Structure formats: C-alpha cells, structure tokens
C-alpha cells in the first residue's frame, strides 16, 4: 500500500496550519478534503488558504469548479485520485487535509460510486416534485435511506430514488457494503480535537473575522450571479448572509446564525470521526504551542513510514 497522511477534525481546529507545516517538513503537496473549497470565488466563507501560501505549498482540490456546477463525492474521488498519483509520481507522501468525512472515506476506502446509466427524463420528473412527495416515495422503496438522509436534502433524496430505479437496488444497502471496505492506503489518520468551549470560542472569533474581512460583499457578489438554492450557496456562512441581503434578518442575527450552524456542524463532524477506525485523536490543548504539535505528528509519521524513507529523507 502507498503512504498517505490525513489531517482532519472539526472545523476551526487548525487542520490547515498543521498540514502546511507537515508539507514543509516532507516537501510535499496538500489535497483539500473540503466540500466547499472546491468552488471558485467562495474564499472568505470557506476559510481558504490564501493564494500567496498556495504558491509556496501547492494545494489541489481548491477552486476546481464554478459555484453553479454539479460536484459530487464521486467527482471528488476521481479528481483526488488524479492528484494523488501526481504527488506519488514526484516521490512524495501526499497530505489529505479537510473536514468533509465522506470525501476522505471515498478516497481511503476506494468507495464504488455506481456509474449507472442516467435517465434524464426521470431526473427532470423527480426534480419537479415537491420534497414531501419525494420523501414519501423514498420511504416506500428504501426506509433506511429515508431515515438517514436529511429531510430537506432534496438532492440526496432524488439520488437515492434514481439509484433504485437505475440499479434495482437500495442505496442504503449499497452504502453499507461500501462502508465495510478496508483502507487501501498505509495511512496516518490524524483527528485534531479541542475542548468544546475552546472550539466554540474559535468558531465565534473566526465568524466575526470573516465578517470583518468582507464576507457580506463576497456573498453579495455571488448572489447577483448565482441562484440561492444551489448547493454551493447553501453552505454555512452563505445561506445566512443571503437571508440578511433579502432583508429577512438583521446582520447581527445572520452572524449569530452562522455561529450556531457552525457549532452544530462541528458536532456532526466530531460524531462522524469518532466512528472512524484507526484515527489518532490529538487534543491540541495538550501542547504548549503549534511547533510541539507539529513535531509530535511528524514523529508519528516518520515511525509509521520508516519503510518509505525515500519519501521523506
């Protein structure tokens, strides 16, 4: 198996800072595993690494598509694997960094996203249906998927129904089989963690900083060009500011809503990563500074990859 470093954890835990320092130590590249950073022009609200830093340490899977382009986890897997090969061909150990668990899992376990023949008429018909009717249909054909998919996630509900009609199988059963797959990489899987009160404070401060450096203007420029119901425009930080721009809530209410929704998202991330096997949970509060954290993770990687010395010496 090929060596791979994964840096993940809840939002605002400092994943990017750690990945950057490790990339310098290993003289390697970083592949983002963030479902929002793939979109162009969405910089502040997605906490993208700035361009100057990206010129020094090359990053992939950032600014890959337009905000109105469809981009699925299957698309991510294809592109990420292309960049992984590119980095391996350089004789380097890639670093996969981000908090979107489904993206990370798709790569680590080589998840099979069944490429069934697309029925455009079916998609068009389903897309025109009310979400309540779609949920009733999903309940009939795949009760487990009905229970697992968020009730307002029309895109995933449609995909589950499509999957059933395209393959004759339940998407929930397919997903269960894929979850049982073993990791196909020799991986150091680091999950950064912070005490809950510290994490929430960081989320609050980061949200306020985003507003300070121009999040409202960023969303305003996007709102002129793109429909608000696009998946990209439903990201945290964007949907709340859109409500403000529409005059439905005040800016202060929008900021509070961003903080609240980000906290909820962080909770879901933590829950998801707790179910991942072989993760090395690292509490940042145990380290005096970032340098100590970097050295700690670096030593873990060197010990794990002792047989791959050409990659890091």
Rosetta blueprint (number, residue, H / E / L):
1 X L
2 X E
3 X E
4 X E
5 X E
6 X E
7 X E
8 X E
9 X E
10 X L
11 X L
12 X L
13 X L
14 X L
15 X H
16 X H
17 X H
18 X H
19 X H
20 X H
21 X H
22 X H
23 X H
24 X H
25 X H
26 X H
27 X L
28 X L
29 X L
30 X E
31 X E
32 X E
33 X L
34 X L
35 X L
36 X L
37 X L
38 X L
39 X E
40 X L
41 X L
42 X L
43 X L
44 X L
45 X L
46 X L
47 X L
48 X L
49 X L
50 X L
51 X H
52 X H
53 X H
54 X H
55 X H
56 X H
57 X L
58 X L
59 X E
60 X E
61 X L
62 X L
63 X L
64 X L
65 X E
66 X L
67 X L
68 X L
69 X L
70 X L
71 X L
72 X L
73 X H
74 X H
75 X H
76 X H
77 X H
78 X H
79 X H
80 X H
81 X H
82 X H
83 X H
84 X H
85 X H
86 X H
87 X H
88 X H
89 X H
90 X L
91 X L
92 X L
93 X L
94 X L
95 X E
96 X E
97 X E
98 X L
99 X L
100 X L
101 X H
102 X H
103 X H
104 X H
105 X H
106 X H
107 X H
108 X H
109 X L
110 X L
111 X L
112 X L
113 X L
114 X L
115 X L
116 X L
117 X L
118 X L
119 X L
120 X H
121 X H
122 X H
123 X H
124 X H
125 X H
126 X H
127 X H
128 X L
129 X L
130 X L
131 X H
132 X H
133 X H
134 X H
135 X H
136 X H
137 X H
138 X H
139 X H
140 X H
141 X H
142 X L
143 X H
144 X H
145 X H
146 X H
147 X H
148 X H
149 X L
150 X L
151 X L
152 X L
153 X L
154 X H
155 X H
156 X H
157 X H
158 X H
159 X H
160 X H
161 X H
162 X H
163 X H
164 X H
165 X H
166 X H
167 X H
168 X L
169 X L
170 X L
171 X H
172 X H
173 X H
174 X H
175 X H
176 X H
177 X H
178 X H
179 X H
180 X L
181 X L
182 X L
183 X L
184 X L
185 X E
186 X E
187 X E
188 X E
189 X E
190 X E
191 X E
192 X E
193 X E
194 X L
195 X L
196 X H
197 X H
198 X H
199 X H
200 X H
201 X H
202 X H
203 X H
204 X H
205 X H
206 X H
207 X H
208 X H
209 X H
210 X H
211 X H
212 X H
213 X L
214 X L
215 X H
216 X H
217 X H
218 X H
219 X H
220 X H
221 X H
222 X H
223 X H
224 X H
225 X H
226 X L
227 X L
228 X L
229 X L
230 X L
231 X L
232 X H
233 X H
234 X H
235 X L
236 X L
237 X L
238 X L
239 X H
240 X H
241 X H
242 X H
243 X H
244 X H
245 X H
246 X L
247 X L
248 X L
249 X L
250 X L
251 X H
252 X H
253 X H
254 X H
255 X H
256 X H
257 X H
258 X H
259 X H
260 X H
261 X H
262 X H
263 X H
264 X H
265 X H
266 X H
267 X H
268 X H
269 X H
270 X H
271 X H
272 X H
273 X H
274 X H
275 X L
276 X L
277 X L
278 X L
279 X E
280 X E
281 X E
282 X E
283 X E
284 X H
285 X H
286 X H
287 X L
288 X L
289 X L
290 X H
291 X H
292 X H
293 X H
294 X H
295 X H
296 X H
297 X H
298 X H
299 X H
300 X H
301 X H
302 X H
303 X H
304 X H
305 X L
306 X H
307 X H
308 X H
309 X H
310 X H
311 X H
312 X H
313 X L
